[in-house]
Amino acid sequence: MEEQVYNSMNWPRIEAIIYGEEASPRDVMTPQVTQTGVLVQGYFPTAEKVTIVYGKASKKQEMIMEDEAGYFAAEIPVRKIPAYHFVIETKDGKIKEEYDPYAFPGQISEEDEKKFLSGIHYDIYRKLGAHPAVVKGTEGTAFAVWAPNAVTVSVVGDFNDWDGRRALMHRLPMSGIFELFLPQVKAGDIYKYQIKTKSGEILLKADPYAFQAEMPPKDASVVSGGTGYSWQDESWLEKRKGFGKKNVPLYIYEVDLETEAKEEEKTLNYRELAEKIGSYVKEMGYTHVELHPVMEYLNDQGKGYSTSSYYAPTRRYGQGEDFKYFVDWLHKEEIGVILDWTPAQFPKGASGLEQFDGTLLYEKKNENENVHPFWDTLLYDYGSPMVKNFLIANALYWIEEYHLDGLRMDDVDAMLYLDYGRTSGNWTPNLYGTNENLEAVEFLKHLNSLVKKQYPEVLLIAQEDGLWPDLTESVEEDHLGFDYKWSGGWIHDFMEYLVKEPVYRKDYHDQLTLSMLYAYSEEYILPMGTRDVGCLKELMEELPGSVSQKGANARLAYGYQMVHPGKKMQAADRQAPEPFKEYLKALVQVYKSCPALYEKDDDPEGFEWIQLMNYEQNVLAFLRKTEKKEETLLVLCNFADVTYEKYQVGVPEGGRYKEIFNSDRKEFGGNGVLNPRVKLAKKEECDERDYSITVKLPALSLSVFQYQPAKVKKAVSGKTAKTGKKAVK
């Protein structure tokens, strides 16, 4: 019998298994029905003795060590393959039970492979990665990873003493996916993939599709045991459909969880952060939060922008279920959640995506051009359908699994331009001889069209500081299809103006007004975040003047953002003085209650200059409008450090103009130079207009006036309205 078993074994391929060079171990080690029984094999490098326990009666069959490296085999006298497991006695006297992973079928279908190779398996994260499952009545975890150029891949972890010889994965030849079901591996187990490259190098890689990672600085993956979160945000998901339209107020609060989580005696978790952030955001009146990336990262300096594990929320503040609670809590407070996402680049690192299977797999294939010129990170290969599938599925994963309301895509200009940050001669033009990255363009079109088809109300925002045209035009019209563009140019020019002493600002007036030349070329979000102006303290340090003047300048800066066409993003400072917080709350109430400030953000008809070139006095005057005249707002911005007691400004027509907002109110920290009485327009020409009003214009201030049409006096009962007497015919 022993000789018969020996002769029925495939020894060349068994040798490959022993030496870690067999890519299809299931072909060799799956139990086989023979003429005299069932052949069972196993590779147990540390075993002294192995016994098969099989059938309902738990019969036993001792295995024979057919190779001294630890390769065992036995034929059990049955006609059909029974349920069985191994009892292993190791050389150091330990006894343990294991199931045979090669007795279980693969979990990835040929259809899965075809869709993945075509780049259209949009929920591939349900197949690749580590997924607890029950197969043939046995609990375990199904592992799968794409490593097409690897010689072999093994799953290693505490469950097999990190021994790459003991769980060789089976390669699917069509796709280069390696997969294996490991019985008894459970949620919470730590693992990596051991990859043997064609050069013979052994790599230890974290799982690109892992839903959970170890607490940094450790970098292994963790089998996730999420049992399903019970969402309570149905009403919000219905309400958020309104944000898919452009004629609504959008007021975003920037959130860095690391900063928010730090308290004197502890670090807050996701659930505690939900209440802390949500309460503040609701009090202040924001419609959304924008989170810096929450995906796991190892580089504390680069934070989430140097994403190391795209599918795993960082463990720093809890588990994936806890982050779902965070989103759900904000949704119940009717606050949307936008997440920063980094599809442009990924960090270098031995355990990450860099040369994942020993080759340039996820990164661009040209080593001279695949490194980000500013961050020393690696750029994705958008020409690979499988790499694109990884990123597209990841975007959909966060939207689907975590109910996110928007993605802000970071560093889009690094994706779109082949010469981004590179000098002449250090980049390769496309097939037309120009600098557009055509593969990245097609990737973004594919991604954005797919998201909009499945989730039309989810916001797609591009951070792109170049001059790419029509980012926010639809994919159907052969454009990229973003909803909004982060207007880095606006804040750059505005800050260049604002930091100047008022006496010199007249020489930089163009930087204040330049934005209106392109305000309607895209759908813009105007940012005043930590990356743009810092916290309030940092902003005030940059501004000129005394402490009082710095405060007035800061109020004017936030106010000008609010009345300028475009949606708003701010990094309001929780440590800011109460008067400034009250100012922001009042400012947002004006913004949200006045349709003229948001309804026609994308329409030139919603804006009209009154005073564009009054650079000598550092004043801007303009109208914000809707279709209704009574909703017209007159906006006056005084960037001079002097008060104008009698400032004349032209108005569109006769009527009354009521000051509804003034940044100089005392409760905001100002001096209280206001216009408490309604201003009646006089038929006195100013600014090439027939009517005008004269107002007090405080130094370094924003004033907003609401137009009220003049009352029409009607004749009553055939008598004149004035005297009550009958009119003379």
DACORGI-V545643 format. One record per residue. RES is the residue in one small letter. PSI is psi in whole degrees, 0 to 359 (* if undefined). OMEGA is omega as a letter, one per 30 degrees, with the letter a starting at -180 (999 if undefined). NEAR is the number of other C-alpha atoms within 8 Angstrom. Layout:
BEGIN
res->{RES/RES}
psi->{PSI/PSI}
omega->{OMEGA/OMEGA}
near->{NEAR/NEAR}
END
This chain:
BEGIN
res->{m/e/e/q/v/y/n/s/m/n/w/p/r/i/e/a/i/i/y/g/e/e/a/s/p/r/d/v/m/t/p/q/v/t/q/t/g/v/l/v/q/g/y/f/p/t/a/e/k/v/t/i/v/y/g/k/a/s/k/k/q/e/m/i/m/e/d/e/a/g/y/f/a/a/e/i/p/v/r/k/i/p/a/y/h/f/v/i/e/t/k/d/g/k/i/k/e/e/y/d/p/y/a/f/p/g/q/i/s/e/e/d/e/k/k/f/l/s/g/i/h/y/d/i/y/r/k/l/g/a/h/p/a/v/v/k/g/t/e/g/t/a/f/a/v/w/a/p/n/a/v/t/v/s/v/v/g/d/f/n/d/w/d/g/r/r/a/l/m/h/r/l/p/m/s/g/i/f/e/l/f/l/p/q/v/k/a/g/d/i/y/k/y/q/i/k/t/k/s/g/e/i/l/l/k/a/d/p/y/a/f/q/a/e/m/p/p/k/d/a/s/v/v/s/g/g/t/g/y/s/w/q/d/e/s/w/l/e/k/r/k/g/f/g/k/k/n/v/p/l/y/i/y/e/v/d/l/e/t/e/a/k/e/e/e/k/t/l/n/y/r/e/l/a/e/k/i/g/s/y/v/k/e/m/g/y/t/h/v/e/l/h/p/v/m/e/y/l/n/d/q/g/k/g/y/s/t/s/s/y/y/a/p/t/r/r/y/g/q/g/e/d/f/k/y/f/v/d/w/l/h/k/e/e/i/g/v/i/l/d/w/t/p/a/q/f/p/k/g/a/s/g/l/e/q/f/d/g/t/l/l/y/e/k/k/n/e/n/e/n/v/h/p/f/w/d/t/l/l/y/d/y/g/s/p/m/v/k/n/f/l/i/a/n/a/l/y/w/i/e/e/y/h/l/d/g/l/r/m/d/d/v/d/a/m/l/y/l/d/y/g/r/t/s/g/n/w/t/p/n/l/y/g/t/n/e/n/l/e/a/v/e/f/l/k/h/l/n/s/l/v/k/k/q/y/p/e/v/l/l/i/a/q/e/d/g/l/w/p/d/l/t/e/s/v/e/e/d/h/l/g/f/d/y/k/w/s/g/g/w/i/h/d/f/m/e/y/l/v/k/e/p/v/y/r/k/d/y/h/d/q/l/t/l/s/m/l/y/a/y/s/e/e/y/i/l/p/m/g/t/r/d/v/g/c/l/k/e/l/m/e/e/l/p/g/s/v/s/q/k/g/a/n/a/r/l/a/y/g/y/q/m/v/h/p/g/k/k/m/q/a/a/d/r/q/a/p/e/p/f/k/e/y/l/k/a/l/v/q/v/y/k/s/c/p/a/l/y/e/k/d/d/d/p/e/g/f/e/w/i/q/l/m/n/y/e/q/n/v/l/a/f/l/r/k/t/e/k/k/e/e/t/l/l/v/l/c/n/f/a/d/v/t/y/e/k/y/q/v/g/v/p/e/g/g/r/y/k/e/i/f/n/s/d/r/k/e/f/g/g/n/g/v/l/n/p/r/v/k/l/a/k/k/e/e/c/d/e/r/d/y/s/i/t/v/k/l/p/a/l/s/l/s/v/f/q/y/q/p/a/k/v/k/k/a/v/s/g/k/t/a/k/t/g/k/k/a/v/k}
psi->{317/319/323/319/313/317/337/0/146/87/323/319/332/320/321/323/315/324/7/35/13/115/347/64/335/331/332/318/357/135/138/135/123/184/337/3/210/120/123/133/160/148/112/84/334/9/145/324/140/133/137/129/120/160/170/332/1/48/159/143/115/138/157/133/100/341/134/347/348/24/120/153/156/152/123/139/69/162/334/155/118/171/137/164/170/143/119/127/117/168/338/14/1/151/131/159/138/150/156/111/338/2/358/142/162/155/4/127/167/326/320/314/314/316/319/316/334/353/23/18/84/347/41/339/346/349/311/156/207/121/110/137/164/117/125/39/5/132/143/202/131/121/143/138/144/116/67/338/7/149/308/160/136/151/127/148/186/331/341/27/29/34/108/354/347/350/61/129/158/127/133/113/332/318/341/16/134/135/155/137/122/108/149/346/131/172/137/345/141/141/163/174/127/120/126/121/170/338/359/0/144/121/146/114/139/161/119/334/16/137/350/147/164/161/122/148/1/154/15/166/161/134/121/139/24/125/2/119/141/98/148/29/29/318/324/316/331/317/325/348/332/335/352/346/159/351/37/155/136/111/106/137/122/135/123/108/327/316/316/328/341/119/168/317/353/171/125/150/177/319/320/324/327/312/318/309/315/318/317/315/319/318/319/340/11/152/332/160/149/112/135/157/134/358/150/144/154/332/103/331/317/347/211/346/346/64/129/336/100/335/3/119/144/139/351/333/12/196/175/322/328/323/326/319/318/310/316/319/315/321/320/338/9/45/125/156/115/137/130/139/141/78/7/326/159/157/154/157/140/328/358/208/345/123/58/315/26/358/172/89/305/333/164/148/341/108/338/347/7/8/129/125/341/321/356/34/179/143/140/152/96/356/349/120/326/324/316/321/320/314/316/315/326/316/314/327/313/325/316/309/332/8/34/151/358/156/127/112/119/145/36/329/327/337/320/334/122/331/16/117/12/147/164/136/352/22/158/121/161/184/345/1/14/180/7/136/93/327/321/322/312/324/313/321/314/310/308/321/322/315/315/330/318/326/73/338/351/133/136/119/133/129/99/112/8/204/34/126/145/44/327/15/158/154/326/334/20/33/186/335/23/156/319/157/133/119/78/329/321/310/328/310/319/316/326/322/314/329/353/147/139/327/337/356/333/334/351/21/325/327/336/327/350/324/331/348/334/11/334/12/338/171/110/149/128/115/138/62/188/330/348/310/353/191/174/318/316/321/313/331/332/339/151/166/185/175/317/318/323/317/318/319/318/317/319/322/310/325/318/321/319/328/351/141/138/154/168/141/130/152/72/146/118/335/3/152/152/320/323/321/318/323/311/320/317/323/315/330/321/315/311/338/353/101/332/339/357/336/323/40/331/17/119/337/347/1/142/127/139/308/107/323/27/60/337/325/0/42/139/141/132/168/143/134/159/194/341/123/324/352/3/137/137/123/130/125/118/105/8/154/27/150/135/110/324/86/120/135/138/148/158/330/172/158/194/145/113/129/116/350/139/122/353/11/145/324/345/357/7/192/353/27/103/177/80/334/145/139/123/123/135/149/75/117/137/141/37/31/149/331/155/165/159/128/166/131/100/157/140/61/162/129/135/127/137/130/135/115/148/141/133/124/119/147/142/128/43/5/155/146/332/314/340/357/159/141/143/130/*}
omega->{a/l/l/l/a/a/a/a/a/a/l/a/l/l/l/l/a/a/l/a/l/a/a/a/a/l/a/a/l/l/a/l/l/l/a/a/l/l/l/a/l/l/a/a/a/a/l/a/l/l/l/l/a/l/a/a/l/l/a/l/l/l/a/l/a/l/a/l/l/l/a/l/l/l/l/a/l/a/l/a/a/l/a/l/a/l/a/l/a/a/l/l/l/l/l/l/l/l/a/a/a/l/a/a/l/a/a/a/l/l/l/a/a/l/l/a/l/l/a/l/a/l/a/l/l/a/l/a/a/a/l/a/l/a/a/l/a/l/l/a/l/l/l/a/l/l/a/a/l/l/l/l/l/l/l/l/l/a/l/l/l/a/a/l/a/l/l/a/a/a/l/a/a/a/a/l/l/a/l/l/l/l/l/l/a/l/a/l/a/a/l/l/l/a/l/a/l/l/l/l/l/l/l/a/l/a/l/a/a/l/a/l/l/l/l/g/l/a/l/l/a/l/a/a/l/a/a/a/l/a/l/a/a/a/l/a/l/a/a/l/l/a/l/l/a/a/l/l/l/a/a/l/l/a/l/a/a/l/a/a/a/l/a/a/a/l/a/l/a/a/l/l/a/a/a/a/a/a/a/a/l/l/a/l/l/l/a/l/l/a/l/a/l/l/a/l/a/a/a/l/l/a/a/l/l/a/l/a/a/a/a/l/a/a/a/a/l/a/l/l/l/l/l/l/l/a/a/a/l/l/l/l/l/l/l/a/l/a/l/a/a/l/a/a/l/a/l/l/a/a/a/a/a/a/a/l/a/l/l/a/a/a/l/a/l/a/l/a/a/l/l/a/a/a/a/l/a/a/a/l/a/l/l/l/a/l/l/l/l/a/a/l/l/l/a/l/a/l/a/a/a/l/a/a/l/l/l/a/a/l/a/l/l/l/a/a/l/a/a/l/a/l/a/a/a/l/a/l/l/a/l/l/a/a/l/l/a/l/l/l/a/l/a/l/a/a/a/l/a/l/a/l/a/a/a/a/l/a/l/a/a/l/a/a/l/a/l/a/l/l/a/l/a/l/l/l/l/l/a/l/l/l/a/l/l/a/l/l/a/a/l/a/a/a/l/l/a/a/l/l/a/a/a/a/a/a/a/a/a/l/l/a/a/a/a/l/a/a/a/l/l/l/a/l/a/a/l/a/a/l/a/a/a/l/a/a/a/l/a/l/a/a/a/l/l/l/l/a/l/l/l/l/a/l/l/a/l/l/l/l/a/a/l/l/a/l/a/l/a/l/l/a/l/a/a/l/a/l/l/l/l/l/a/l/l/a/a/l/l/a/a/a/a/a/a/a/l/a/a/l/a/a/l/l/a/a/l/l/l/l/a/a/l/a/l/l/l/a/l/l/a/l/l/a/l/l/a/a/a/l/a/l/l/a/l/l/l/a/l/l/l/l/l/a/a/a/a/l/l/l/a/a/l/a/a/a/a/l/a/l/l/a/a/l/a/a/l/a/a/a/l/l/a/l/a/a/l/l/l/a/l/l/a/a/l/l/l/l/a/a/l/l/l/a/l/a/a/l/l/a/l/l/a/l/l/l/l/a/l/l/l/a/a/l/a/l/l/l/l/a/a/a/a/l/l/l/l/l/999}
near->{4/6/6/7/12/8/6/6/7/7/6/6/9/10/8/10/12/11/7/11/9/12/11/10/12/8/6/9/10/10/11/8/10/7/4/7/12/15/13/12/11/9/10/9/9/7/11/8/10/13/11/13/12/12/9/6/5/7/9/8/9/9/11/8/10/9/7/6/6/12/14/14/13/13/9/9/7/9/8/7/9/7/7/10/11/12/12/14/12/11/8/4/6/8/8/7/8/10/9/11/10/12/7/9/6/8/9/8/7/6/6/10/11/9/10/14/10/9/12/8/11/9/9/12/10/7/10/11/15/12/11/14/8/9/8/5/5/8/12/14/16/14/13/12/11/9/11/8/10/12/11/13/14/13/13/15/12/9/8/9/7/8/9/11/11/10/12/16/14/11/10/10/6/5/11/11/12/13/15/14/14/11/12/10/11/11/9/8/11/11/13/13/13/13/14/14/14/9/4/6/8/8/13/10/14/13/12/11/11/16/12/15/14/11/9/9/5/6/11/13/13/14/17/12/8/7/4/5/7/4/6/6/9/7/6/10/8/7/7/11/10/8/11/10/7/8/8/9/11/10/12/12/13/14/10/8/9/6/6/10/10/9/8/4/4/6/8/11/10/12/11/8/14/13/9/8/9/13/8/8/13/11/7/10/9/13/13/12/14/12/13/12/12/9/13/14/14/11/7/6/4/7/11/11/10/12/15/11/14/11/13/12/13/14/12/7/9/10/10/11/9/10/13/10/11/12/13/11/11/13/12/10/8/8/14/12/14/14/13/12/10/12/9/11/11/14/13/10/7/8/11/13/13/14/10/12/14/11/7/11/12/11/12/14/8/6/7/6/9/12/10/12/8/5/5/9/10/14/13/13/12/11/8/7/11/10/13/13/14/9/9/10/13/11/9/11/12/11/11/8/6/10/8/14/12/12/14/12/13/12/10/11/11/10/11/11/10/12/11/8/6/8/7/6/5/9/10/8/10/10/5/5/6/7/10/10/11/8/8/11/11/8/10/9/12/8/9/13/10/8/11/10/7/6/7/10/11/13/14/12/13/13/14/14/8/5/5/6/4/9/13/13/12/10/11/5/6/6/12/14/12/14/10/14/15/12/13/11/8/9/12/9/11/10/9/9/12/11/9/10/9/11/6/8/13/11/7/9/12/7/11/10/9/9/10/7/7/8/12/11/6/13/13/11/12/14/12/13/13/9/6/9/11/12/11/11/8/9/11/11/8/7/12/12/8/6/6/8/11/13/10/14/13/12/12/14/9/9/11/10/9/12/10/7/12/12/12/13/13/11/12/10/7/4/4/10/6/6/9/11/10/10/12/10/11/8/11/13/9/9/13/10/6/9/10/13/16/15/12/14/15/11/8/9/8/13/11/9/8/12/11/9/6/9/10/6/8/13/13/13/13/13/13/14/15/13/4/7/9/8/12/13/12/13/14/12/13/14/12/12/8/7/9/9/8/8/9/9/12/14/13/7/7/12/11/12/12/11/13/8/10/11/14/15/12/8/8/11/11/12/7/7/10/10/8/5/6/9/10/9/13/8/8/7/10/11/8/6/10/12/15/15/12/9/10/12/15/13/11/14/16/15/13/12/12/13/14/9/9/7/5/4/5/5/8/8/4/7/11/11/9/4/6/8/6/7/7/3/2}
END
